[in-house]
Amino acid sequence: MTDQPHNIVIVGGGAGGLGLATKLGKKLGKKKKAHITLVDAQKTHFWKPLLHEVAAGSLNAFEDELSYLAQAKWNHFQFLPGRMSGLNRDNKTITLAPIYDETGEEVVPERNLEYDDLVICVGSTANDFNTPGAVDHCLFLDNREEAERVHTTLLNHYLYAQASREASPELNIAIIGAGATGVELAAELHHAAIELARYGLDAIKPNKVKITIIEGSDRILPALPIRISSSVHKQLQKMGILIQTNQLVSEITNTGLKTKSGDIIASDLSIWAAGIKAPAFLKDIAGLETNRINQLLVKPTLQSTLDDHIYALGDCASCTLKDSNDEPITIPPRAQAAHQQAELLAKSLIGNVLEGQAPLTFTYKDYGSLISLSRFSAVGNLMGAITGGDMMVEGMMAKMFYISLYRMHQVALFGRFRTGSLILKDFIGKTTRPHLKLH
Ligand SMILES: Cc1cc2nc3c(=O)[nH]c(=O)nc-3n(C[C@H](O)[C@H](O)[C@H](O)COP(=O)(O)OP(=O)(O)OC[C@H]3O[C@@H](n4cnc5c(N)ncnc54)[C@H](O)[C@@H]3O)c2cc1C
């Protein structure tokens, strides 16, 4: 009998999964202690918290993407492109859907992939709560392609206005959801309106771009402390962004939104940024426990509740812990949570493969939240070791901490030296590039 190395399959190379694959590759794959495979539906990794910048054109996704194949080669794991579509717990295999080319021709047939341990970290998509018209008339920000579609649609409105003889054309943009994504997107689009006019697409004057955020709760950023929400609210108002709270969207049409209270909000470009749900294929997959938004239920060890060899982390996992008062806390769907879970799971799996150790238990440290308001400002709170408590930060300091979140992700993927080189490259690039992607 051949002594096969332990086979760990990670599905989803996002904020959590790619760092995990990189760490396991370096610690286990390199010494042939385990075979590490990363599967992702895309060929390149792009850090999701930057998608609103891609949508507005502040960031060119092609300059910040990372090839999975290259990262795998550098860090001793294998990358397989493919979309997970099924799971067989008896055979310990996952199914990858066929891959088609752009003409619909099959490139790779359906395949099965064996695992000893499986880690599912396939993230989430926006939750449109089956609102009539949302799929047909809204754009979303779930991945790079969708963010680029928002950008292209925005540019097309400008190109049309530039070519038409309409006097003083307007552009109405509606953003559904005033969580971090909706709020940050609104500020980026406001910045884009100013920059586009500066670069000559000036038929639509910045003050004719009407951005409205529609939110069901009684305040924006309902998941964050009130003082952050109030400060951001004031700053958005200063930019001229309209905020409608206590408004539930009941229907989207090609000319705007209808709300439950009967209001009609005109919109030429509607973007859905409210709520999340895990991918539909996870719902009750292979008899595992999932919740109403398709997240896999996991124990504090990140093992699924019914199968110790299947782990889940990040947005697609529902992990409930107890705080110091024995009150339940549910881990929020955020990059910092996915990152912390990936770090813990890397330690667990390394300990398990090398020493036969039992899985470790996850504890979540909330380091605070930061909201970027494009080039204008940032607002947030920092918690824990850095500040010794809960401290509100604004302006340049908040912006610095916000940027450092992405840099920390890069350190996890590339190490400190290469991240330093990337910072330098980005700095130099700023002097030779326009402030906005104009194509
Ligand atoms: C615009 C925006 C701004 C945000 N800003 C912040 C922020 O400032 N701070 C913060 O903490 N969080 C932020 N978030 C949330 C954060 O992006 C997510 O919480 C985080 O990315 C979740 O990490 P993950 O690893 O679970 O999933 P993801 O990072 O979403 O990665 C999932 C991966 O799985 C792959 N995948 C999906 N389905 C399949 C399949 N069936 N088979 C194979 N592969 C699959 C995808 O291609 C992707 O690579 C933001 C989100 C958005 C959309």
The ligand as a Gaussian input file, in Angstrom:
#p B3LYP/6-31G(d) Opt

LIG

0 1
 C      -17.626000      46.234000      -1.984000
 C      -17.283000      45.496000      -0.707000
 C      -16.524000      46.139000       0.285000
 C      -16.186000      45.445000       1.453000
 N      -15.423000      46.101000       2.397000
 C      -15.020000      45.436000       3.500000
 C      -14.174000      46.077000       4.471000
 O      -13.831000      47.242000       4.334000
 N      -13.782000      45.355000       5.555000
 C      -14.150000      44.041000       5.739000
 O      -13.757000      43.435000       6.740000
 N      -14.948000      43.408000       4.836000
 C      -15.393000      44.068000       3.726000
 N      -16.198000      43.443000       2.804000
 C      -16.608000      42.037000       3.053000
 C      -15.459000      41.084000       2.634000
 O      -15.129000      41.324000       1.285000
 C      -15.882000      39.644000       2.816000
 O      -16.339000      39.473000       4.134000
 C      -14.693000      38.699000       2.572000
 O      -14.195000      38.851000       1.260000
 C      -15.118000      37.254000       2.803000
 O      -14.028000      36.435000       2.551000
 P      -14.255000      34.929000       2.080000
 O      -12.913000      34.307000       1.999000
 O      -15.298000      34.292000       2.913000
 O      -14.909000      35.067000       0.612000
 P      -14.432000      35.856000      -0.662000
 O      -13.335000      36.794000      -0.369000
 O      -15.669000      36.407000      -1.282000
 O      -13.861000      34.702000      -1.601000
 C      -14.682000      33.660000      -2.086000
 C      -13.943000      32.950000      -3.200000
 O      -14.666000      31.772000      -3.536000
 C      -14.739000      31.637000      -4.947000
 N      -15.940000      30.844000      -5.240000
 C      -17.230000      31.196000      -5.063000
 N      -18.043000      30.168000      -5.372000
 C      -17.238000      29.141000      -5.750000
 C      -17.472000      27.782000      -6.160000
 N      -18.708000      27.270000      -6.246000
 N      -16.409000      27.002000      -6.473000
 C      -15.135000      27.509000      -6.411000
 N      -14.866000      28.764000      -6.007000
 C      -15.896000      29.564000      -5.667000
 C      -14.786000      33.070000      -5.461000
 O      -14.335000      33.148000      -6.808000
 C      -13.845000      33.775000      -4.478000
 O      -12.511000      33.779000      -4.947000
 C      -16.594000      44.098000       1.631000
 C      -17.360000      43.468000       0.633000
 C      -17.706000      44.145000      -0.527000
 C      -18.530000      43.431000      -1.590000

